């Protein structure tokens, strides 16, 4: 068999490019859907804005009054919507009616004898209401501020001097003090770490740094106190 049959044929690459490569030029972009016309909104435009060659940016500034009115009305609507959302949000965070009912307590103090201290449960905490005697009132009325850890006068802590209203939690580590005990007449004593309070609920000895807390309260009558309102 002739070797010429197996001779490799050489092809010039330039010849291939000339035969199969076509470079096309087009002035405008091609319209793929030739049956679809471009939309024309001239019917909706004002006459002075139809010719795009004569229309310039900021042409809308000629309608300043309408622009300001629309902006003002939109701002008012946005502010009203924001106010409504904030109102709903804050309302959802408020305490329900059953919790509000327990937020305050009315106490009939007519049955508390002079010198006695009654305990009540208020907001999950012990509440002490003490009926101070005239002797206890006179003793603490003359106490010097230099003897007090957290100086307060009895008038600052009590609406009526014969009635002391405090939260029965020691200000040291949260134990419950014992009424009518300790080193001070008619005072309070905390058995956990030895804090002493006088009959006005003021810290006098031991590790307690501050006085017993006085909750907000007022007298509805001579015999009824409302606490926590």
C-alpha positions in Angstrom: 0.0 0.0 0.0 1.2 3.4 -0.9 2.6 5.6 1.8 1.0 8.6 0.2 -2.4 7.6 1.5 -1.2 8.1 5.1 0.5 11.3 4.5 -0.7 14.0 6.9 -2.4 16.9 5.3 -1.4 20.4 6.5 -4.1 23.1 6.8 -3.3 26.7 7.1 -5.1 28.3 10.1 -5.5 31.6 8.2 -7.5 29.8 5.6 -9.9 28.5 8.3 -10.5 31.9 9.7 -11.2 33.4 6.3 -13.7 30.7 5.5 -15.7 30.4 8.8 -15.3 33.7 10.7 -17.7 36.5 9.9 -17.6 39.9 11.5 -20.9 41.7 11.4 -21.6 45.3 12.1 -24.9 46.9 13.0 -25.6 50.5 13.7 -28.5 50.1 16.1 -29.3 47.3 18.6 -31.2 44.4 17.1 -35.0 44.2 17.6 -35.7 40.6 18.5 -39.5 41.1 18.5 -40.0 43.1 15.3 -43.8 43.1 15.6 -43.7 44.9 19.0 -43.7 48.7 19.1 -42.0 50.8 21.7 -44.5 52.2 24.2 -45.3 55.9 23.8 -46.7 57.8 26.8 -47.0 61.2 25.1 -50.8 61.1 25.6 -50.2 61.3 29.4 -47.5 64.0 29.2 -48.0 67.7 29.3 -47.2 69.6 26.1 -44.1 71.2 27.6 -42.6 67.7 28.5 -43.3 65.8 25.2 -40.2 66.9 23.4 -37.4 65.1 25.3 -34.8 67.3 23.5 -36.2 70.4 25.1 -37.1 68.9 28.5 -34.5 69.3 31.3 -34.1 67.9 34.7 -35.7 69.6 37.7 -38.6 70.7 35.6 -40.9 69.5 38.4 -39.7 72.4 40.5 -42.2 74.6 38.6 -44.9 72.9 40.6 -43.5 73.8 44.0 -46.9 74.2 45.8 -48.3 70.9 44.8 -45.0 69.1 45.7 -44.9 70.7 49.1 -48.6 69.8 49.8 -48.1 66.2 48.8 -45.0 66.0 51.0 -46.8 67.6 54.0 -49.8 65.2 53.7 -47.5 62.3 53.3 -45.4 63.3 56.4 -48.6 63.7 58.5 -49.8 60.2 57.5 -46.4 58.7 58.3 -46.3 60.4 61.7 -49.8 59.2 62.5 -48.9 55.7 61.5 -45.8 55.8 63.6 -47.7 57.1 66.6 -50.3 54.3 66.3 -47.6 51.7 66.1 -45.8 53.1 69.2 -49.1 53.2 71.1 -49.9 49.6 70.3 -46.3 48.5 71.2 -46.3 50.3 74.5 -49.8 49.1 75.4 -48.7 45.5 74.7 -45.9 45.9 77.2 -48.1 47.2 80.0 -49.1 44.9 82.8 -52.4 42.9 82.4 -55.4 43.7 84.6 -54.8 40.8 87.0 -51.3 42.0 87.7 -52.4 45.6 88.2 -55.0 44.3 90.7 -52.2 42.9 92.8 -50.0 46.0 92.4 -51.7 47.8 95.3 -53.3 46.6 98.5 -55.7 48.1 100.9 -55.2 47.3 104.6 -57.6 47.9 107.5 -55.3 49.0 110.4 -58.0 49.4 113.0 -57.2 46.0 114.5 -53.5 46.7 115.0 -52.9 47.6 118.7 -50.3 50.1 119.8 -46.9 48.5 119.8 -47.9 45.7 117.5 -46.6 45.0 114.0 -48.7 43.1 111.4 -47.3 41.4 108.4 -49.0 41.2 104.9 -48.0 39.8 101.5 -47.6 42.5 98.9 -46.1 41.9 95.4 -44.6 38.7 96.7 -42.8 40.5 99.6 -43.5 40.8 103.3 -45.1 44.1 104.2 -44.8 45.4 107.8 -47.3 47.9 109.3 -46.3 48.9 112.8 -48.4 50.9 115.3 -45.9 52.9 117.2 -46.5 53.9 120.8 -46.0 57.5 122.1 -42.9 56.2 123.9 -41.4 54.8 120.7 -42.1 58.0 118.9 -40.4 60.2 121.5 -37.3 57.9 121.7 -36.6 58.1 118.0 -37.5 61.7 117.6 -34.4 62.7 119.6 -32.0 60.3 117.8 -28.9 62.1 116.5 -28.0 61.8 112.8 -24.5 60.8 113.8 -25.8 57.5 115.1 -27.5 56.6 111.9 -26.0 54.7 108.9 -28.6 56.1 106.5 -29.7 59.4 108.0 -33.5 60.0 107.7 -35.9 61.8 110.0 -39.1 60.0 111.1 -41.1 62.7 109.3 -39.3 61.6 106.1 -40.3 58.0 106.5 -43.9 58.3 107.9 -47.0 60.2 106.9 -48.4 59.7 110.4 -45.9 59.2 113.2 -47.8 56.4 114.8 -47.9 54.3 111.7 -44.7 52.8 110.1 -45.1 51.1 106.7 -42.0 49.2 105.5 -41.0 46.3 103.3 -39.9 43.5 105.7 -36.7 42.6 103.8 -33.2 43.2 105.3 -31.2 45.5 103.2 -28.1 43.4 103.7 -28.8 40.1 102.0 -32.6 39.9 101.9 -33.6 38.0 105.0 -36.8 38.8 106.9 -36.2 40.7 110.2 -38.1 40.0 113.3 -40.4 42.9 114.6 -40.2 44.1 118.2 -36.8 42.6 118.8 -33.1 43.6 118.8 -31.2 46.3 120.7 -33.7 49.1 120.1 -37.2 49.6 121.6 -39.9 48.4 119.2 -37.3 47.9 116.5 -36.4 45.0 114.1 -33.7 42.4 114.3 -32.4 40.3 111.4 -31.4 36.8 112.6 -29.3 36.0 109.6 -26.3 38.4 110.1 -27.3 40.4 113.2 -28.6 43.7 111.7 -30.6 46.0 114.0 -33.2 48.6 113.1 -35.0 51.0 115.3 -38.8 51.4 115.5 -38.6 53.8 112.5 -37.0 51.1 110.4 -33.6 52.8 110.3 -30.4 50.7 110.2 -28.5 51.1 113.4 -26.1 48.1 113.9 -24.8 45.2 111.9 -24.0 44.9 108.2 -27.2 46.4 106.8 -26.1 49.5 104.9 -29.5 51.2 104.4 -32.8 51.6 106.1 -35.8 49.4 105.5 -37.6 50.4 102.3 -40.7 52.5 102.7 -43.2 51.8 99.8 -45.5 54.4 98.4 -48.7 54.6 100.5 -51.4 56.9 101.5 -54.3 57.0 104.0 -57.8 56.5 102.5 -59.2 57.1 106.0 -58.0 56.9 109.6 -58.3 53.2 109.5 -57.5 52.2 105.9 -54.1 52.4 104.1 -53.5 51.8 100.5 -50.0 50.6 99.6 -48.5 50.7 96.1 -50.7 53.2 94.4 
